[in-house]
């Protein structure tokens, strides 16, 4: 079993506290355990959504096909003609 040293300290409305305590009791968990599990599950959900880009299959197919199309990129061509200010050594 790992030692738990990190802490959160926050204030909440009495009604919210009562709801959390009631839910914890119904799940046979301590209030702090219930809050930690609920917060961790919410964090996992948010982080999973942040790491994945969802789009319709047709849009993905168009994006993937566009990767094979050459782009003239006139702005990059213009920049490439200028003398470099910094040189790698």
Order of alpha helices (4+ residues) and beta strands (2+ residues): alpha-alpha-alpha-alpha
